[in-house]
Amino acid sequence: MSAHKDFVPGNENYVSTFNKGHLALPPAKKLIVVTCMDARVEPASQLGIELGDAHVIRNAGGAAREALRSIIISQRLLGTREIAVFHHTGCGMLTFNSEQLRDIVRDAHPGDDDVAKAVNAIDFLEFPTLEESVKADVQFLKENPLVLKDTTITGWIYEVETGKVR
């Protein structure tokens, strides 16, 4: 069964108790959380963030480089002044390298030069160690001239096995 068939009933349930239409566009805590798209990661409940408190930017691995466009918009137009890089244990980005994934895509489309050219241009931003990935993303943001200089930037690891952050 397709998941989208549950959207309307699920939304009707949500709407039945919805009382957040008054929230302002800028996040109340002036916070950005950059995190992974992994379905086990839900930073709002895991960090005690309420609807309207923070911008949550998600992508594979929680890559700061990929999130930069959204960070600039969040800071320059919506007033955020703190960034939390939030990676997690058991991340799929630890399990492959870009060339392996490119091979998978090219092999699925043999002889298709357009697919090969397109996938060859992508850096999938995988990483070999979790702790180093967090440190590298924090450093990238601290050194990036497009991130406001007075920004508080921290790095975190969420343990999918225990629910704890460190």
Secondary structure, 3 states (H helix, E strand, C coil): CCHHHHHHHHHHHHHHCCCCCCCCCCCCCCEEEEEECCCCCCHHHHHCCCCCCEEEEEEHHHCHHHHHHHHHHHHHHHCCCEEEEEEECCCHHHCCCHHHHHHHHHHHCCCCHHHHHHHHCCCCCCCCCHHHHHHHHHHHHHHCCCCCCCCEEEEEEECCCCCCEC
